[in-house]
Structures are given as C-alpha cells and as structure tokens.
C-alpha cells in the first residue's frame, strides 16, 4: 500500500523540507501549516495591520471582525454553548497557568489536586506549584501497562477532598486516548472541577465540549495546523465565572482609577494586552481548512500510517515500544542504544524525529528511562516518509550495535 497523502501538496513547508532532503516526523511538537494559513497571515499583515476592539477606523474594525470571527469558529469547532466560553491565550501552557492562578482562591490547605502519571510538564507544573503555594496535596493517578490511566486505582484515589482533576486527553508520549468519560464523571459526582489538556487530542477529530462534560479544555493552534503563539481555552460558563483575573493591563479593564479597578468578565477579561491578532485570524483559517476536509478520509489515512509505523517497529530486534499507542505517534527505545545517539544518526540522514524526555520527565523516570525516540505523524505524511525513516533507522542501528 503506497499510503499517499492527498493533502500533502497543501503544505508548502513539507514540500520545502522534502526538497531539502528532510523527512518531517515531529508533528506532535508542531505541525506544518497549509497554504490557507499562510495566505491568511500574509493577507492580514499586507492589507494593513491594526489592533482589535474599540478602534473606530476601518483597519481596526476589519481586524476586530476577523479576530472575533475566529472566536465564533472555535466555538463551533468545539461545540461550545456560547462564543463567550472561548478565551484566546498564547498556547496550552498559558491557558493551564491561567487556570492554576485563576482558581487558586477556591482552594484551601489540605485540598487535593489530581493529575496523572503521564502528564506533559505544562499540565503538571502549574498544579504542582499551586499545591506548594497553597499547602495542597497533589495526587498522581497511576497507569496500566498499556499507558492508560488506571481506572480502578483512580476510583480509589479521587475522593471527597478532590477539588480539581487535570488530565491529558491524548498522551504526547504514549499515544493513547485516556478514559475521560469515566474520570470526568467521577470528578463531577464529587463536585470537583475538571481540566482536560487537549493539546494532542484536539488535532485528531472533532471534540464536543457539551458531550465531553469537562469544565475546562485547552489546546494550541500550532499543533492544529495553525500558527504558533495562539491557544484556546474553553470554559463552561459556570466554571469560567469562578475564575479570578490573573493578568492585568489594557483590554481587560472595565473601569480604572488610581487606587481601584473593575475588570471585564470572560472572555475579554482574560485577554489582557494586545492579543496575537494575526495568529488568531490565521487560526480561523486553519479551522476553516480543517472543517472542509473529509474527516473519515483523514482518520483512515492516519490510522493506516500509524499501523505501518507500529508494524515496522515491531519487526526490528531490540526495539521496545512505550505503552500501546493507538494513533498519531509512537515512542520507543532500543536495547543497548542511547536515544541521543540514535537521534543524532537519524538527524544526519535527514530524519526529523524528537528524542529525550518529551516534557514528561516524571513519566520517563517512572519507566526507568532517560529518554526515548518519538515518531509523530501529520495528515501530510505518507508511506514514503516512513520507508525513509525505517531505512535510516536500520543504518543507524547497524552502526550503533
């Protein structure tokens, strides 16, 4: 099976890298951008940039209309109940820090925050530091052998002192959908708030926030085939209303005197300062482009690529897969070979994969590893990319073993 991507030609960056002799297999870190996103960025910047909101001149009105249009598109993409449930951030990391500071006033010493053992640093460190600031207990849910959060142990660990559950939708290291439905239902039954890190999950399929039932959901544009420096925070209306403001400055002020001020509610109250206007508008272009794709065809192509990746890794002696990945990526190590050495030889052959702890150092420590190689796929990848990867892997292993 040739596994040719019908969307590859829409990505100038992929074609440019290919012409340079590079095979890009690092989409879990950041995705390449379709031409529609590049056109949007250039179109906005070349036609007269302007700041959004309050401006009465034509460029400002035009920028505001496009900027707020993306809020409508994001609300539709996530099936939010209202456009006001969408807050623009500068990425998933900022969104999670916003939540950690914005919810701090609700927590008392001895309260429990719950995360899982597979979390990216972005969904661990804000809660860890919050726990240290407020004298809270950070509870870590263990994993089963596949790399899924252990539901039986979770039911024992999530209890009456749990005030917040924060878990990833799809692991950036283990490539598994996590049992959100059960975990979120348990948190909800105990009156705990829930946060879903959708940085990886948002890329694969449309996720209905009203059906999912979480209080907050975060994702980043740069993984979603959009620009960098932009993120989305979805907050259920009642949950958003509990947030306290955490950044202060222009845009988010309702009224100010020298000694006091009043602030806007969400969403503008949490978008202090000049936002990434061009990036937000380009995110709207990315969502439009993605909405026009045949979702079944995309899912089928990604599944076939992933199956080829797993099959090829399984054929090679000494290659040990981390967990049981279901889609998008595979992380692995090789017996007797350091991941940095292997990554170096792959890089020399033009293979762009990622090596190391993947911003999940506690997970790696728990697995007894210093790091691993991660191959991650985008909808622009095809079977030839994986053929080049496996050829390079074989040559590298021949030298290292």
Secondary structure, DSSP 4 states (H G I P E B T S, - for coil): -----TTGGG-HHHHHHHHTT-EE-BTTT-----HHHHHHHHHHHHTT----SS--SHHHHHHHHHHHHHHHHHHHHTT-S-GGGEEEESSHHHHHHHHHHHTGGG--TT-EEEEETT--GGGTHHHHHHHHHHT-EEEEE-B-TTSSB-HHHHHHHS-TTEEEEEEESB-TTT--B--HHHHHHHHHHTT-EEEEE-TTGGGSS---HHHH--SEEEEEGGGTTS-SS-EEEEE-HHHHTTPPP---SSSSEEEE-SS-EEE--TTGGG--SS--HHHHHHHHHHHHHHHTS-HHHHHHHHHHHHHHHHHHHHTSTTEEESS---SSEEEEEETTB-HHHHHHHHHHTTEE-EEE-TT-HHHHHHTT-S-EEEEE--TT--HHHHHHHHHHHHHHHHHH-
